[in-house]
Amino acid sequence: MAQQQNEKVVTPIGVSQYAWLTQPDTRFDENGHYKTNLILKTEDAGELMQRIDKALETSKEIAQEKAKGKKIKQADAPYFEEVDEAGNPTGNTIFKFKCKAQIVSKDGTIIPNKVALFDAKGTPMPKDVNVWSGSEMKVSAELIPYYTAMVGAGVSMRLRAVQIIKLVEGGGGNAKGFGFDETDGYEHQETQVKDDMESTTETETSDF
């Protein structure tokens, strides 16, 4: 089978879930991954699902060549229907995107990998922006058909870039990040305890 170029896709606007876009998730891999789920209205996701399904067919062709007559297992698709706590469909579909935080070249050189961030106007965003779940965004990705004997034939969606349409940002010292809005009431005045407060904020931030 001839080498095929990976197909690039750009999603409609959706809502991020479990977003790790500026800091890699290292819970299950010390090298880390950048990733996010994207919640799309199912009625808006038809074309994207069709393109993924087509890539799944390509993965089966790859599997047939590699498996050499052995039974081919089908891996889970990188999208699934969202349901509520009662198990009823919500009308949304959730898509899973991920990429490695480091790329190892053939000579062993480790190359840091970053997800490109753009605002609604297409302007690059600072790398230290803390993008939280709930942000509205488009995602640019590559569809990667694959086959392994253990996992089976499937497709991964390699995260390349995101365009932030509505930012939900969080972090230590950021009241909005914890869900607080401005209201009337007590206003703190700067005092000599400022250094202690900054120290506490730094400790809390390290937990995220």
N, C-alpha and C positions, 0 to 999 in steps of 0.2 A: 504493500500500500504506500502510495506516494506521500511524502511529508506534507501536511496541510498547515496553512497559516491559521493561527488561533483567531477566532472571530471576536471582534470588539463590539461591546454593547454599551449603551447609555440608557439608564432607566428613566421612567417618568418620575415626578416628584413624589417622594414617600417620606415616611417617618422612621428615623433611626431607632434601633433597639440594640442594647448591649454594645454600645459604640466604644471601640478602642482605635482611635484614629491618629492621635498624636503621641500616645505612649503605648508600647506593645504589651499584649497580654502574655505573661510568662508562667502562668499557673501550671500548664501541662507541657511546656517546652521552654527550656531555659534560654533558647535563642529568640523566642517571642514571635508573635504574630500580630499584625494589625487586622482588625476585622470589624464588621458591623452587620447586623440584620437590617433589612429594609422592609417596612410594612407598606404594601401598596393595596389600593382598592382593586379587587379581582377584576372588575370591569375595565380597569386601565392596564392590566398586566398581561392581557392575552398575547400580544405580539412577543413580549419577552419570554413568556412560557413556551411559545412555539419555537423560538430560536434555541432555547435550552433543550427542548425535546429533540430537535434536529441534531444538536451536538451529542445528545445521548445515543442516537442512532449511530453516529460516527464512532462513539466509544465501543459500541457492540461490534463494529467492523474491526476495530483495533483488537478487541478481545478474541475474535474468531481467528485472527492471525497468530496471536500469542498463545492462546490456550491449546492449540493443536489437537482439537477434538474433545478436550475435556469440557465438562459442564461449566457454563458461564454463569456466575452470580451477578445479579443486578444491584448496584449500589443505590442508596437513596438519592433522589433528585435534590438539588440545592434549593428547593422551594417546597413549601407545604401550606395547606389551608389553615388559617387561624381559627381557633374555636374559643368560646368563652368558658367560664368555670363549669358550666352545665354541659359542655361538650357540643354546643350549638355553633354553627358557622357564623362568623362575624361579618362576612362579606369581604374580608381581606385575605391576601396571600402574603406570606413572609418569605423573603429571599435572603440567602446567606452568602456573604462575601468575605474573603480572607486573603492575606498574602504574608509571606515571610518577612520578618523585620531585618533579616540578614541574608545575603546571597553569598554563597561560597563558590569562587571561581575554580576552574580546572587546576590551577596551580596552588590552590589552598588559600588564596587571598580572601579575606572576609570584607564584603562590601555592604555598608549600611543601606537599608532600603527604607524609603519614606513614602507615605501617601500624599499626593499633591492635593492641597486644599485651595479652593477658589470661592470667592463670594458670588452673590447673585449677578454681579456685573462682569464676572470672569477675571477679577483681579486676584492675584495670589494672596493668600492669607498668612499671617505670622505662624510659625511652626509651634509656638507655645500656646496657641488658642486651645482651650479645653472644651472639646465638642462632646456634649453629653447626649445620652439617649433622649429622644423627644425632639431633636433637631430635625427640621424639614430639609431634605436634600435630594439631589440626583447623584447616582453612582455610575462611574465609568469603570468597566471591567473587561477582562478577557475570558472567554469560555474555553476551558481546558479539558478536552476529552481525555480519559485515562483508563487504564486497566491494570489491576494487580490481582493476583490469585486470592489474596486474603480479603480485600475489600470488594472486588468485582469491577464491573464496567460502570463508569459514571462520568460526571462532569463537575468540575470545580469552577467557581467564579473568582478569578484572581483580581483582587481589588487594586485599582490603579490610581483613581482620583475621585474626589467628591466635590460637588458644588453646593455650598450651603445657601439655602434659600431663607431659612429662619433658624437662627442660632440659639440653642439652649446651652449656656455655658455654666460650668460649676468649678468649685475649688475652694480651698481654705480661705477664709476672709471675705468670700463673696456671698453676701446674704441671699441674692437671687438664686445662687446655685443650690441653696438649701430650701428653696421654695418660699422665702420671705419677700413680701412686697413692702414698699415704703408706706408708712402710716403715721398718724399724729401720736405723740407720746414722748417718752424719755429720749433725750439726745445726749449721747456721751460726749464729754469734753476731754480733750487731750490732757493727760496728767503724767506724773512721773512713772506710772505703772505701764506706760506704753511698751517698754521693752519686754515686760513680762507677757503682755498680750501677744506681741509678735512671736515670742518664743513658743507660746501655746499654739498659735496658728500654724507654725512650721511643723510642730509635732503632729497635729491633726492631719495636715496635708499629706504627710508621709504615709498615711494609711490608705490613700486612694491610688 
